[in-house]
Amino acid sequence: MSAANTKFTPQEPDRLDELVDGEVVGENDPPIRGGRTGSRAAVVQALYESDSSGHPAVAAVKRLAVERELADDDIDFATRLVQVCEEQRTKLDSRIAKLASQYPSDQMPLVERNVLRVVMAELEMDDAAPQNVVANEAVELARLFGSDSSPKFVNGVLGALLA
């Protein structure tokens, strides 16, 4: 295959790649609060781990929640949220592809895709936080784990979703 026929789309590296490559994510690196914020962060990380290594996301989220010393209610929420993300992965990815049609989902960075999966899955849950809270936290998770352009991208997709 010649170089002219090779399709390569450069992407900005995201910070989660650096954290997954051998560094332990703990209370100080990066600073993540507990509560539902910590639950959402653990879910994003577990989905990322599952996408990049094939580890089961439910087991990963339980490990991350325990490492982060989340309360039992927050561990339960994180577990339920990651299960919804896994069970509805195809449906969520289809919705993301429609909302971000200018950006093919197979080329979308894992952090952004997983943050959007988490938001959409949570909004479908009976005990979801208000939309504006979930959206604001999604942008913060994109800022924490993604590249410099991640928060703007996630915010734009959420604007289309919640319009």
Backbone bond lengths (Angstrom), bond angles and torsions (degrees), N, CA, C in turn:
res aa  C-N    CA-C-N  psi(-1)  N-CA   C-N-CA  omega(-1)  CA-C   N-CA-C  phi
1 M - - - 1.440 - - 1.517 108.58 -
2 S 1.295 116.69 132.35 1.461 119.90 -178.74 1.516 110.31 -81.58
3 A 1.319 115.64 160.57 1.463 121.11 179.65 1.515 110.98 -63.25
4 A 1.324 118.20 -28.95 1.463 121.29 -179.38 1.524 111.41 -68.22
5 N 1.334 117.88 -26.66 1.458 121.58 -179.34 1.521 112.75 -90.53
6 T 1.301 117.63 -8.13 1.454 121.55 -179.43 1.511 109.67 -82.28
7 K 1.324 115.29 127.52 1.462 120.15 178.91 1.526 108.35 -99.83
8 F 1.305 115.77 116.15 1.456 121.32 179.14 1.514 108.48 -129.71
9 T 1.301 116.06 126.48 1.452 120.55 177.52 1.516 107.81 -115.38
10 P 1.324 118.13 110.23 1.462 119.47 179.60 1.526 110.22 -68.06
11 Q 1.312 115.70 142.66 1.448 121.61 177.24 1.516 108.74 -128.89
12 E 1.306 114.69 152.03 1.455 118.43 175.60 1.523 108.44 -69.91
13 P 1.312 117.86 138.74 1.455 118.12 175.38 1.527 109.29 -67.45
14 D 1.310 116.88 147.01 1.452 118.59 176.90 1.525 109.56 -105.93
15 R 1.311 115.87 158.85 1.458 120.81 -173.89 1.521 112.32 -69.03
16 L 1.334 117.60 -25.59 1.452 119.55 -179.47 1.521 111.01 -66.07
17 D 1.354 117.97 -31.45 1.463 120.76 175.47 1.524 110.07 -56.82
18 E 1.313 116.55 -42.58 1.453 120.59 -179.59 1.525 110.95 -65.42
19 L 1.338 116.90 -38.25 1.451 120.72 -178.04 1.526 111.72 -72.06
20 V 1.323 117.22 -34.60 1.454 120.49 -178.17 1.516 111.18 -73.09
21 D 1.321 118.64 -27.80 1.455 122.29 -177.71 1.527 112.31 -76.03
22 G 1.325 116.82 58.26 1.446 120.87 170.48 1.507 116.56 97.38
23 E 1.311 119.66 -15.90 1.443 120.17 179.93 1.525 109.75 -89.01
24 V 1.299 116.21 136.62 1.454 121.28 178.85 1.519 108.87 -79.61
25 V 1.319 116.26 133.12 1.460 120.65 176.40 1.519 106.59 -90.16
26 G 1.307 116.87 119.25 1.457 121.21 -178.97 1.507 111.11 -132.14
27 E 1.298 115.82 -164.28 1.464 121.38 -176.76 1.526 112.58 -60.31
28 N 1.326 117.67 -33.46 1.449 119.53 -175.58 1.527 113.99 -98.31
29 D 1.319 117.61 -7.06 1.459 119.32 -173.71 1.509 110.89 -145.97
30 P 1.265 121.18 93.77 1.447 130.61 -7.29 1.524 110.83 -84.26
31 P 1.339 117.63 164.77 1.460 119.71 -179.22 1.526 110.68 -73.15
32 I 1.319 116.86 111.95 1.457 122.05 -179.55 1.520 107.68 -127.29
33 R 1.322 114.88 128.46 1.463 119.79 178.08 1.519 109.66 -72.12
34 G 1.322 114.96 170.30 1.455 121.25 174.35 1.520 109.60 -85.86
35 G 1.304 116.58 -152.40 1.459 121.24 -179.97 1.512 111.89 65.63
36 R 1.313 115.29 -156.63 1.460 119.45 -178.86 1.524 111.87 -66.90
37 T 1.319 117.23 -27.91 1.465 119.55 175.86 1.524 109.78 -61.39
38 G 1.319 116.15 -46.73 1.457 120.67 177.74 1.516 112.05 -64.43
39 S 1.336 116.07 -36.17 1.466 120.33 177.44 1.520 110.38 -63.17
40 R 1.331 116.86 -47.42 1.471 120.47 -179.86 1.529 110.92 -62.48
41 A 1.326 116.70 -41.30 1.467 120.54 179.04 1.528 110.10 -62.38
42 A 1.316 117.22 -42.82 1.465 120.64 178.92 1.531 110.85 -63.63
43 V 1.326 117.17 -37.23 1.466 120.56 179.06 1.526 110.40 -67.07
44 V 1.328 117.41 -44.61 1.468 120.34 178.20 1.527 109.68 -59.00
45 Q 1.315 116.97 -45.25 1.461 120.79 -179.62 1.530 111.73 -65.85
46 A 1.324 116.92 -39.86 1.466 120.20 -179.86 1.529 110.97 -66.44
47 L 1.327 117.21 -40.98 1.464 120.57 177.66 1.524 110.58 -65.57
48 Y 1.328 116.42 -40.28 1.465 120.75 176.94 1.532 109.94 -60.80
49 E 1.326 115.93 -46.70 1.463 120.75 179.26 1.528 110.54 -60.55
50 S 1.315 116.32 -42.54 1.455 120.68 179.64 1.524 111.33 -63.61
51 D 1.339 116.67 -44.46 1.461 120.82 179.05 1.524 112.47 -64.07
52 S 1.326 116.86 -39.38 1.457 119.18 -173.19 1.525 113.73 -90.26
53 S 1.328 118.26 -23.34 1.464 118.50 -177.22 1.518 113.91 -124.75
54 G 1.331 117.05 -12.92 1.452 120.04 -178.85 1.514 114.43 85.17
55 H 1.337 117.70 1.77 1.465 119.96 177.15 1.523 109.15 -65.21
56 P 1.329 118.13 145.97 1.467 119.61 178.12 1.531 110.61 -63.48
57 A 1.317 116.00 129.75 1.468 120.86 -175.62 1.525 112.13 -65.93
58 V 1.332 117.97 -35.10 1.466 119.99 -179.10 1.522 110.41 -64.89
59 A 1.319 117.28 -44.45 1.465 120.28 178.09 1.528 110.64 -64.41
60 A 1.327 116.44 -40.14 1.467 120.33 -179.80 1.522 111.13 -64.10
61 V 1.336 117.55 -42.50 1.468 119.31 -178.01 1.525 110.84 -67.73
62 K 1.312 117.32 -36.39 1.469 119.47 177.93 1.523 110.13 -65.12
63 R 1.334 116.60 -42.52 1.473 120.38 178.13 1.533 110.91 -62.13
64 L 1.335 116.29 -46.95 1.465 120.36 -179.24 1.528 111.71 -63.94
65 A 1.320 116.80 -39.80 1.471 120.61 -179.81 1.520 111.18 -65.08
66 V 1.332 116.54 -39.84 1.466 120.20 178.25 1.524 110.17 -68.40
67 E 1.334 116.98 -43.65 1.469 120.60 177.96 1.524 111.07 -58.73
68 R 1.312 116.31 -36.25 1.454 121.84 -177.58 1.530 111.76 -85.22
69 E 1.341 115.33 -3.31 1.462 122.46 178.47 1.527 111.96 58.47
70 L 1.320 115.76 45.13 1.459 120.39 176.45 1.526 109.61 -72.78
71 A 1.318 116.10 151.64 1.462 122.02 176.79 1.530 109.33 -65.85
72 D 1.326 116.09 158.80 1.461 120.73 -178.11 1.528 112.16 -56.17
73 D 1.346 117.51 -41.77 1.469 120.67 178.98 1.530 110.92 -61.81
74 D 1.320 116.90 -38.19 1.458 121.26 -179.34 1.528 111.42 -72.55
75 I 1.328 117.05 -34.96 1.465 120.79 174.95 1.524 109.39 -65.24
76 D 1.329 116.39 -42.20 1.468 120.48 178.08 1.523 110.52 -61.68
77 F 1.332 116.68 -45.01 1.459 120.10 179.33 1.533 110.89 -61.85
78 A 1.322 117.00 -45.63 1.470 120.98 -179.91 1.527 110.90 -61.41
79 T 1.318 116.69 -40.78 1.463 120.88 -179.98 1.521 110.70 -65.58
80 R 1.332 117.17 -45.16 1.463 120.42 178.47 1.524 110.84 -63.95
81 L 1.322 116.84 -41.53 1.463 120.90 -178.85 1.526 111.68 -65.04
82 V 1.318 117.68 -43.62 1.467 119.56 179.75 1.533 110.07 -67.63
83 Q 1.330 117.76 -33.96 1.465 120.16 177.07 1.527 111.09 -64.35
84 V 1.332 117.11 -41.85 1.464 120.43 177.06 1.525 109.69 -62.12
85 C 1.331 116.60 -43.84 1.474 120.62 178.69 1.522 111.23 -59.64
86 E 1.308 117.05 -42.37 1.463 120.90 -178.62 1.527 111.28 -70.89
87 E 1.329 116.71 -44.36 1.465 120.67 -178.21 1.525 111.82 -65.95
88 Q 1.332 116.98 -32.88 1.463 121.12 -175.53 1.526 112.70 -110.15
89 R 1.306 117.20 21.49 1.469 122.13 -175.36 1.533 112.04 -52.47
90 T 1.308 117.83 -48.33 1.464 121.20 -177.78 1.527 110.67 -63.90
91 K 1.321 116.77 -44.78 1.473 121.59 178.99 1.531 110.60 -63.43
92 L 1.318 117.02 -43.94 1.465 120.89 -179.81 1.521 110.73 -64.61
93 D 1.328 116.63 -44.05 1.464 120.09 -179.94 1.526 111.52 -64.79
94 S 1.321 116.84 -34.51 1.462 120.58 176.80 1.528 110.88 -65.46
95 R 1.330 116.42 -42.41 1.470 120.14 177.54 1.529 111.11 -64.60
96 I 1.322 116.42 -41.08 1.465 120.27 178.54 1.523 109.83 -62.33
97 A 1.324 116.74 -43.13 1.469 120.92 -179.35 1.528 110.99 -61.54
98 K 1.326 117.21 -37.47 1.469 120.43 179.12 1.526 111.22 -70.74
99 L 1.328 116.78 -39.43 1.462 120.64 -177.93 1.529 112.23 -74.28
100 A 1.317 116.27 -31.33 1.468 121.20 -179.35 1.522 108.34 -116.79
101 S 1.315 116.32 53.58 1.468 121.62 -172.82 1.524 113.16 -62.21
102 Q 1.332 117.72 -23.66 1.461 120.31 178.74 1.528 111.91 -76.97
103 Y 1.332 116.96 -7.75 1.456 121.54 -175.93 1.528 108.27 -126.35
104 P 1.318 119.32 100.04 1.475 120.61 -178.91 1.527 111.12 -53.67
105 S 1.325 115.59 131.22 1.463 119.77 -173.71 1.527 112.83 -62.26
106 D 1.343 118.14 -28.31 1.457 118.81 178.81 1.532 112.01 -73.56
107 Q 1.339 117.03 -12.02 1.463 120.94 176.94 1.532 112.22 -105.72
108 M 1.317 116.73 -4.40 1.459 121.05 -179.34 1.530 109.53 -71.73
109 P 1.316 117.47 134.21 1.467 119.54 177.47 1.529 111.08 -57.29
110 L 1.327 115.73 145.40 1.464 121.22 -175.66 1.523 112.94 -59.79
111 V 1.311 117.58 -37.13 1.459 119.54 -178.05 1.527 109.85 -61.99
112 E 1.328 117.28 -51.17 1.458 120.49 -178.44 1.525 111.01 -60.71
113 R 1.317 116.68 -45.32 1.464 119.94 -179.11 1.526 110.82 -61.43
114 N 1.328 116.68 -42.21 1.462 119.26 -178.34 1.521 112.81 -72.76
115 V 1.310 117.83 -35.24 1.468 119.68 174.40 1.533 109.44 -61.77
116 L 1.321 116.73 -43.56 1.471 120.18 179.52 1.525 111.31 -67.12
117 R 1.306 118.32 -37.76 1.470 120.81 175.43 1.524 110.38 -58.92
118 V 1.333 116.09 -45.62 1.462 121.12 -177.65 1.528 110.48 -62.23
119 V 1.328 116.94 -45.60 1.466 120.56 179.98 1.520 110.57 -59.86
120 M 1.322 116.30 -51.17 1.468 120.14 -176.58 1.524 111.61 -64.06
121 A 1.324 116.52 -39.33 1.463 119.86 179.06 1.527 110.83 -66.42
122 E 1.327 116.67 -43.49 1.464 118.44 -179.14 1.514 111.47 -64.06
123 L 1.308 117.06 -40.41 1.462 119.29 -178.85 1.523 112.45 -63.42
124 E 1.322 117.77 -18.80 1.465 122.20 177.23 1.535 112.04 -86.19
125 M 1.324 117.67 -12.92 1.463 121.33 -176.53 1.524 110.75 -80.73
126 D 1.333 115.53 150.15 1.463 121.10 -179.38 1.527 112.80 -63.85
127 D 1.321 117.16 -34.48 1.464 120.73 -176.76 1.529 112.25 -102.81
128 A 1.337 116.15 31.02 1.467 120.46 -179.95 1.522 110.64 -65.63
129 A 1.307 115.26 147.30 1.461 121.24 172.02 1.528 107.50 -70.45
130 P 1.325 117.72 165.81 1.469 119.72 176.43 1.533 111.54 -56.73
131 Q 1.332 116.11 149.03 1.466 121.93 -176.55 1.517 113.11 -51.74
132 N 1.340 116.77 -44.74 1.459 118.90 -177.01 1.527 112.13 -65.72
133 V 1.322 117.44 -32.75 1.466 121.14 178.30 1.525 109.46 -68.56
134 V 1.335 116.20 -47.46 1.462 120.91 -179.67 1.533 110.16 -61.87
135 A 1.325 116.65 -42.68 1.472 120.66 -179.53 1.528 111.10 -64.78
136 N 1.329 117.29 -44.94 1.472 120.36 179.33 1.532 111.31 -61.79
137 E 1.319 116.42 -41.82 1.464 119.21 179.31 1.526 111.29 -67.29
138 A 1.335 116.55 -34.50 1.469 119.94 177.74 1.519 110.65 -61.99
139 V 1.310 116.79 -43.05 1.471 120.62 178.79 1.529 109.65 -64.08
140 E 1.315 117.51 -38.99 1.463 120.93 178.39 1.535 111.16 -66.70
141 L 1.329 116.89 -39.63 1.473 119.52 176.81 1.523 110.82 -65.09
142 A 1.325 116.65 -38.64 1.467 120.12 176.47 1.523 110.28 -63.52
143 R 1.326 117.21 -38.85 1.469 121.30 178.15 1.528 110.41 -66.72
144 L 1.317 116.60 -40.06 1.458 121.61 -177.24 1.523 112.48 -70.40
145 F 1.337 117.15 -45.18 1.459 120.94 -172.27 1.520 114.44 -102.91
146 G 1.312 118.19 -20.80 1.459 120.42 -172.19 1.515 113.86 -96.65
147 S 1.317 113.62 -167.07 1.459 121.12 178.27 1.527 109.12 -83.15
148 D 1.318 116.54 -179.90 1.464 120.22 -179.27 1.528 112.61 -63.08
149 S 1.323 117.24 -28.17 1.469 120.33 -178.95 1.529 113.04 -89.85
150 S 1.317 118.16 -7.52 1.463 121.67 -176.00 1.528 114.23 -59.63
151 P 1.336 119.53 -47.18 1.470 118.39 -178.38 1.530 112.74 -60.05
152 K 1.311 116.72 -40.77 1.466 120.51 179.96 1.529 110.55 -64.63
153 F 1.321 116.99 -43.22 1.460 121.50 179.55 1.528 110.51 -63.17
154 V 1.336 117.46 -50.06 1.464 121.57 -179.57 1.522 110.15 -60.89
155 N 1.320 117.22 -42.61 1.461 121.10 178.97 1.532 110.81 -61.23
156 G 1.322 117.46 -41.10 1.462 121.13 179.34 1.520 112.04 -64.30
157 V 1.322 117.01 -43.75 1.459 120.62 179.23 1.541 110.25 -66.60
158 L 1.311 116.02 -40.30 1.472 119.15 178.88 1.535 111.01 -66.66
159 G 1.323 116.86 -33.91 1.461 120.34 175.66 1.516 110.95 -59.26
160 A 1.340 116.37 -42.27 1.465 120.64 177.74 1.526 111.44 -69.48
161 L 1.324 116.80 -37.56 1.457 121.63 -179.00 1.530 111.52 -66.54
162 L 1.316 116.37 -44.04 1.460 120.41 -172.88 1.521 114.13 -94.12
163 A 1.343 116.79 3.00 1.469 120.53 -179.74 1.512 111.96 -69.01
